[in-house]
């Protein structure tokens, strides 16, 4: 069952939010519902223009950061595309 929430916001904010959501292939209501679900799940609201990683993303990145620290699972630097293609073909 769905319900309606009435929110007062600046007309320009609504317009820009709708455009951004549409650019991402979403309806504004999808964005608002996702935000509400995240609020319920995390019990927090972050007001920042600095990107923040979620705990889930940090957990996913842990083994990658460990590989980087230990120098594992890394490709070398390439001077050109031909070197990269040669390296990739050698891996298969």
DSSP file (Angstrom, degrees, kcal/mol; ACC not computed):
  #  RESIDUE AA STRUCTURE BP1 BP2  ACC     N-H-->O    O-->H-N    N-H-->O    O-->H-N    TCO  KAPPA ALPHA  PHI   PSI    X-CA   Y-CA   Z-CA
    1    1 A X              0   0    0      0, 0.0     2,-0.3     0, 0.0     0, 0.0   0.000 360.0 360.0 360.0 135.2    0.0    0.0    0.0
    2    2 A X        -     0   0    0      2,-0.0     2,-0.3     0, 0.0     0, 0.0  -0.703 360.0-167.1-106.8 161.4    1.3    3.4   -0.9
    3    3 A X        -     0   0    0     -2,-0.3     2,-0.4     2,-0.0     0, 0.0  -0.877  21.3-112.9-138.1 170.8    0.7    6.8    0.7
    4    4 A X        -     0   0    0     -2,-0.3     2,-0.5     2,-0.0    -2,-0.0  -0.911  19.0-164.6-113.5 134.5    1.3   10.4   -0.2
    5    5 A X        -     0   0    0     -2,-0.4     2,-0.6     2,-0.0    -2,-0.0  -0.977  12.6-147.5-114.4 126.5    3.7   12.7    1.6
    6    6 A X        -     0   0    0     -2,-0.5     2,-0.4     2,-0.0    -2,-0.0  -0.844  20.3-178.4 -95.3 124.9    3.3   16.4    0.8
    7    7 A X        -     0   0    0     -2,-0.6     2,-0.5     2,-0.0    -2,-0.0  -0.982  20.5-140.1-126.1 132.1    6.7   18.3    1.0
    8    8 A X        +     0   0    0     -2,-0.4     2,-0.3     3,-0.0    -2,-0.0  -0.794  36.5 153.6 -91.3 129.5    7.2   22.0    0.5
    9    9 A X        -     0   0    0     -2,-0.5     2,-0.1     0, 0.0    -2,-0.0  -0.973  50.3 -81.0-148.9 161.2   10.2   22.9   -1.5
   10   10 A X     >  -     0   0    0     -2,-0.3     4,-2.3     1,-0.1     5,-0.2  -0.381  39.1-125.8 -62.7 139.8   11.5   25.6   -3.8
   11   11 A X  H  > S+     0   0    0      1,-0.2     4,-2.4     2,-0.2     5,-0.1   0.878 110.8  50.8 -56.6 -40.8   10.2   25.3   -7.3
   12   12 A X  H  > S+     0   0    0      2,-0.2     4,-2.6     1,-0.2    -1,-0.2   0.870 108.0  52.6 -67.4 -37.0   13.7   25.4   -8.8
   13   13 A X  H  > S+     0   0    0      2,-0.2     4,-2.6     1,-0.2    -2,-0.2   0.937 111.2  46.9 -62.5 -46.5   14.9   22.7   -6.4
   14   14 A X  H  X S+     0   0    0     -4,-2.3     4,-2.7     2,-0.2     5,-0.2   0.932 112.7  49.3 -60.8 -46.1   12.0   20.4   -7.5
   15   15 A X  H  X S+     0   0    0     -4,-2.4     4,-2.2     1,-0.2    -2,-0.2   0.926 114.1  44.7 -60.7 -46.0   12.7   21.1  -11.1
   16   16 A X  H  X S+     0   0    0     -4,-2.6     4,-2.5     2,-0.2    -1,-0.2   0.878 113.3  50.8 -67.2 -37.9   16.4   20.4  -10.8
   17   17 A X  H  X S+     0   0    0     -4,-2.6     4,-2.6    -5,-0.2    -2,-0.2   0.911 110.4  49.3 -66.2 -42.0   15.8   17.2   -8.7
   18   18 A X  H  X S+     0   0    0     -4,-2.7     4,-2.6    -5,-0.2    -2,-0.2   0.908 112.4  48.3 -62.3 -42.1   13.3   15.9  -11.3
   19   19 A X  H  X S+     0   0    0     -4,-2.2     4,-2.6    -5,-0.2    -2,-0.2   0.927 112.3  47.8 -65.3 -44.8   15.8   16.6  -14.1
   20   20 A X  H  X S+     0   0    0     -4,-2.5     4,-1.3     2,-0.2    -2,-0.2   0.925 113.1  48.2 -62.6 -44.2   18.6   14.9  -12.3
   21   21 A X  H  <>S+     0   0    0     -4,-2.6     5,-3.1     1,-0.2     3,-0.5   0.928 112.0  49.6 -60.9 -45.3   16.4   11.9  -11.5
   22   22 A X  H ><5S+     0   0    0     -4,-2.6     3,-1.8     1,-0.2    -2,-0.2   0.899 105.8  56.5 -61.5 -40.6   15.3   11.7  -15.1
   23   23 A X  H 3<5S+     0   0    0     -4,-2.6    -1,-0.2     1,-0.3    -2,-0.2   0.815 109.4  47.4 -59.6 -29.9   18.9   11.8  -16.3
   24   24 A X  T 3<5S-     0   0    0     -4,-1.3    -1,-0.3    -3,-0.5    -2,-0.2   0.380 123.2-107.4 -91.3   2.7   19.5    8.8  -14.1
   25   25 A X  T < 5S+     0   0    0     -3,-1.8     2,-0.3     1,-0.3    -3,-0.2   0.769  81.7 117.5  79.2  25.8   16.4    7.0  -15.5
   26   26 A X      < -     0   0    0     -5,-3.1    -1,-0.3    -6,-0.1     2,-0.3  -0.845  64.0-121.7-124.2 158.2   14.5    7.5  -12.2
   27   27 A X    >>  -     0   0    0     -2,-0.3     4,-1.6     1,-0.1     3,-0.7  -0.693  31.9-116.8 -89.2 153.3   11.4    9.2  -11.1
   28   28 A X  H 3> S+     0   0    0     -2,-0.3     4,-2.4     1,-0.3     5,-0.2   0.865 117.1  58.8 -59.3 -35.4   11.7   11.7   -8.3
   29   29 A X  H 3> S+     0   0    0      1,-0.2     4,-2.7     2,-0.2    -1,-0.3   0.855 101.9  54.7 -63.2 -33.5    9.5    9.5   -6.1
   30   30 A X  H <> S+     0   0    0     -3,-0.7     4,-2.5     2,-0.2    -1,-0.2   0.913 108.9  48.0 -63.1 -42.2   12.1    6.7   -6.6
   31   31 A X  H  X S+     0   0    0     -4,-1.6     4,-2.3     2,-0.2    -2,-0.2   0.924 113.4  46.7 -64.4 -45.0   14.9    9.0   -5.3
   32   32 A X  H  X S+     0   0    0     -4,-2.4     4,-2.5     2,-0.2    -2,-0.2   0.923 112.7  49.3 -65.3 -44.2   12.8   10.1   -2.3
   33   33 A X  H  X S+     0   0    0     -4,-2.7     4,-2.6     2,-0.2    -2,-0.2   0.908 111.1  50.0 -61.8 -41.8   11.8    6.6   -1.4
   34   34 A X  H  X S+     0   0    0     -4,-2.5     4,-2.4     1,-0.2    -1,-0.2   0.907 110.9  50.0 -62.5 -41.1   15.5    5.4   -1.7
   35   35 A X  H  X S+     0   0    0     -4,-2.3     4,-2.2     2,-0.2    -2,-0.2   0.912 111.5  47.9 -64.0 -42.3   16.5    8.3    0.6
   36   36 A X  H  X S+     0   0    0     -4,-2.5     4,-2.3     2,-0.2    -2,-0.2   0.908 111.7  49.7 -65.4 -41.7   13.8    7.4    3.1
   37   37 A X  H  X S+     0   0    0     -4,-2.6     4,-2.7     2,-0.2    -2,-0.2   0.909 111.1  49.6 -63.9 -40.7   14.8    3.7    3.1
   38   38 A X  H  X S+     0   0    0     -4,-2.4     4,-2.9     2,-0.2     5,-0.4   0.904 109.7  51.9 -63.6 -40.7   18.5    4.7    3.6
   39   39 A X  H  X S+     0   0    0     -4,-2.2     4,-2.1     2,-0.2     5,-0.3   0.909 111.9  46.2 -60.6 -44.0   17.5    6.9    6.5
   40   40 A X  H  < S+     0   0    0     -4,-2.3    -2,-0.2     2,-0.2    -1,-0.2   0.920 116.3  45.4 -64.2 -44.2   15.5    4.1    8.1
   41   41 A X  H  < S+     0   0    0     -4,-2.7    -2,-0.2     1,-0.2    -1,-0.2   0.918 126.9  26.3 -68.1 -45.2   18.4    1.6    7.5
   42   42 A X  H  < S-     0   0    0     -4,-2.9    -3,-0.2     2,-0.2    -2,-0.2   0.664  89.3-140.3 -95.5 -18.5   21.3    3.8    8.7
   43   43 A X     <  +     0   0    0     -4,-2.1     2,-0.3    -5,-0.4    -3,-0.1   0.840  67.9 102.9  58.3  34.8   19.4    6.1   11.1
   44   44 A X        -     0   0    0     -6,-0.3     2,-0.4    -5,-0.3    -1,-0.2  -0.985  57.3-154.0-144.9 156.3   21.4    9.0    9.8
   45   45 A X        -     0   0    0     -2,-0.3     2,-0.6    -3,-0.1    -6,-0.0  -0.999  14.5-159.9-128.3 126.8   21.2   12.0    7.6
   46   46 A X        -     0   0    0     -2,-0.4     2,-0.7     2,-0.1     6,-0.1  -0.935   5.7-169.2-112.1 122.8   24.4   13.4    6.0
   47   47 A X        +     0   0    0     -2,-0.6     2,-0.3     2,-0.0    -2,-0.0  -0.907  39.6 120.8-108.7 103.2   24.4   16.9    4.7
   48   48 A X        -     0   0    0     -2,-0.7     4,-0.1     1,-0.1    -2,-0.1  -0.989  57.8-148.2-159.8 149.5   27.6   17.3    2.7
   49   49 A X  S    S+     0   0    0     -2,-0.3     2,-0.5     2,-0.1    -1,-0.1   0.315  81.3  92.8-100.9   6.6   28.8   18.1   -0.7
   50   50 A X  S    S-     0   0    0      1,-0.0    -2,-0.0    -3,-0.0     0, 0.0  -0.878  88.3-111.8 -98.0 126.0   31.8   15.8   -0.2
   51   51 A X        -     0   0    0     -2,-0.5     2,-0.4     1,-0.0    -2,-0.1  -0.296  33.3-157.9 -59.6 138.1   31.1   12.2   -1.4
   52   52 A X        -     0   0    0     -4,-0.1     2,-0.3    -6,-0.1    -1,-0.0  -0.948  10.7-132.4-119.2 137.2   30.9    9.7    1.4
   53   53 A X        -     0   0    0     -2,-0.4     2,-0.1     1,-0.0     0, 0.0  -0.686  23.2-127.2 -85.4 141.6   31.4    5.9    1.1
   54   54 A X     >  -     0   0    0     -2,-0.3     4,-2.4     1,-0.1     5,-0.2  -0.486  23.5-112.1 -79.2 157.4   28.9    3.7    2.7
   55   55 A X  H  > S+     0   0    0      1,-0.2     4,-2.1     2,-0.2     5,-0.2   0.863 119.6  56.6 -57.0 -34.7   30.0    1.0    5.1
   56   56 A X  H  > S+     0   0    0      2,-0.2     4,-1.9     1,-0.2    -1,-0.2   0.919 108.1  45.7 -63.2 -43.8   28.9   -1.6    2.5
   57   57 A X  H  > S+     0   0    0      1,-0.2     4,-2.2     2,-0.2    -2,-0.2   0.902 110.3  53.9 -67.2 -40.6   31.2    0.0   -0.1
   58   58 A X  H  X S+     0   0    0     -4,-2.4     4,-1.1     1,-0.2    -1,-0.2   0.900 108.5  50.1 -59.0 -40.7   34.1    0.2    2.4
   59   59 A X  H  X S+     0   0    0     -4,-2.1     4,-0.6     1,-0.2     3,-0.3   0.891 110.0  50.0 -65.3 -39.8   33.7   -3.5    3.1
   60   60 A X  H  < S+     0   0    0     -4,-1.9     4,-0.5     1,-0.2     3,-0.3   0.879 112.1  48.6 -64.5 -37.6   33.7   -4.4   -0.6
   61   61 A X  H  X S+     0   0    0     -4,-2.2     4,-2.7     1,-0.2     5,-0.2   0.664  88.6  86.0 -79.8 -16.9   36.9   -2.3   -1.1
   62   62 A X  H  X S+     0   0    0     -4,-1.1     4,-2.3    -3,-0.3    -1,-0.2   0.920  91.6  43.8 -52.2 -53.2   38.8   -3.8    1.8
   63   63 A X  H  X S+     0   0    0     -4,-0.6     4,-2.2    -3,-0.3    -1,-0.2   0.845 113.5  52.7 -65.2 -29.5   40.2   -6.8   -0.1
   64   64 A X  H  > S+     0   0    0     -4,-0.5     4,-2.2     2,-0.2    -1,-0.2   0.924 109.4  48.1 -68.5 -43.8   41.1   -4.5   -3.1
   65   65 A X  H  X S+     0   0    0     -4,-2.7     4,-2.4     1,-0.2    -2,-0.2   0.884 110.6  52.4 -63.6 -37.7   43.0   -2.1   -0.8
   66   66 A X  H  X S+     0   0    0     -4,-2.3     4,-2.1    -5,-0.2    -1,-0.2   0.912 108.2  50.9 -63.2 -42.8   44.8   -5.1    0.7
   67   67 A X  H  X>S+     0   0    0     -4,-2.2     5,-2.6     2,-0.2     4,-0.8   0.911 110.3  49.6 -59.5 -42.7   45.8   -6.3   -2.8
   68   68 A X  H ><5S+     0   0    0     -4,-2.2     3,-0.7     1,-0.2    -2,-0.2   0.926 110.3  49.9 -63.7 -44.6   47.2   -2.9   -3.6
   69   69 A X  H 3<5S+     0   0    0     -4,-2.4    -1,-0.2     1,-0.2    -2,-0.2   0.873 117.3  40.7 -60.9 -37.4   49.2   -2.8   -0.3
   70   70 A X  H 3<5S-     0   0    0     -4,-2.1    -1,-0.2    -5,-0.2    -2,-0.2   0.468 111.4-119.3 -91.9  -2.6   50.7   -6.2   -1.0
   71   71 A X  T <<5 +     0   0    0     -4,-0.8     3,-0.4    -3,-0.7     2,-0.3   0.791  64.5 143.1  71.7  27.8   51.2   -5.6   -4.8
   72   72 A X      < +     0   0    0     -5,-2.6    -1,-0.2     1,-0.2     3,-0.1  -0.695  56.5  11.1-101.2 153.5   48.9   -8.4   -5.8
   73   73 A X  S    S+     0   0    0     -2,-0.3     2,-0.4     1,-0.2    -1,-0.2   0.818  90.9 135.1  56.0  36.6   46.4   -8.6   -8.7
   74   74 A X        -     0   0    0     -3,-0.4     2,-0.2    -7,-0.1    -1,-0.2  -0.924  49.2-137.7-116.6 140.6   47.8   -5.4  -10.3
   75   75 A X        -     0   0    0     -2,-0.4     3,-0.1     1,-0.1    -3,-0.0  -0.636  29.4-109.2 -88.7 154.7   48.6   -4.9  -14.0
   76   76 A X        -     0   0    0     -2,-0.2     2,-0.3     1,-0.1    -1,-0.1  -0.251  38.5 -91.5 -73.6 169.7   51.7   -3.0  -14.9
   77   77 A X        -     0   0    0      2,-0.0     2,-0.4    -2,-0.0    -1,-0.1  -0.621  42.6-146.7 -79.2 143.6   51.7    0.5  -16.4
   78   78 A X        -     0   0    0     -2,-0.3     3,-0.1     1,-0.1    -3,-0.0  -0.886  16.6-153.0-116.1 145.3   51.7    0.5  -20.2
   79   79 A X  S    S-     0   0    0     -2,-0.4     2,-0.3     1,-0.2    -1,-0.1   0.742  81.7  -2.3 -83.2 -25.7   53.3    3.0  -22.5
   80   80 A X  S  > S-     0   0    0      1,-0.1     4,-1.5     0, 0.0     3,-0.2  -0.951  78.0 -94.5-157.3 173.6   50.7    2.4  -25.2
   81   81 A X  H  > S+     0   0    0     -2,-0.3     4,-2.7     1,-0.2     5,-0.2   0.856 117.1  60.0 -65.3 -37.2   47.7    0.4  -26.2
   82   82 A X  H  > S+     0   0    0      1,-0.2     4,-2.5     2,-0.2    -1,-0.2   0.901 104.4  50.4 -60.3 -41.0   49.7   -2.2  -28.0
   83   83 A X  H  > S+     0   0    0      2,-0.2     4,-2.3     1,-0.2    -1,-0.2   0.912 110.9  49.4 -61.2 -42.3   51.6   -3.1  -24.9
   84   84 A X  H  X S+     0   0    0     -4,-1.5     4,-2.5     2,-0.2    -2,-0.2   0.921 111.7  47.5 -64.5 -44.4   48.3   -3.4  -23.0
   85   85 A X  H  X S+     0   0    0     -4,-2.7     4,-2.6     2,-0.2     5,-0.2   0.911 111.5  51.0 -63.8 -42.5   46.8   -5.7  -25.6
   86   86 A X  H  X S+     0   0    0     -4,-2.5     4,-1.9    -5,-0.2    -1,-0.2   0.914 111.2  48.8 -60.9 -43.3   49.9   -7.8  -25.7
   87   87 A X  H  X S+     0   0    0     -4,-2.3     4,-1.4     2,-0.2    -2,-0.2   0.929 112.0  48.3 -62.0 -46.4   49.8   -8.1  -21.9
   88   88 A X  H  X S+     0   0    0     -4,-2.5     4,-0.9     1,-0.2     3,-0.3   0.901 110.3  50.6 -63.5 -41.9   46.1   -9.1  -21.9
   89   89 A X  H >< S+     0   0    0     -4,-2.6     3,-0.5     1,-0.2    -1,-0.2   0.876 107.7  54.3 -63.1 -36.5   46.6  -11.7  -24.6
   90   90 A X  H 3< S+     0   0    0     -4,-1.9    -1,-0.2     1,-0.2    -2,-0.2   0.811 103.1  57.5 -66.8 -29.8   49.5  -13.2  -22.6
   91   91 A X  H 3<        0   0    0     -4,-1.4    -1,-0.2    -3,-0.3    -2,-0.2   0.759 360.0 360.0 -72.7 -24.9   47.2  -13.5  -19.5
   92   92 A X    <<        0   0    0     -4,-0.9    -1,-0.2    -3,-0.5    -2,-0.2   0.433 360.0 360.0 -93.3 360.0   44.6  -15.7  -21.4
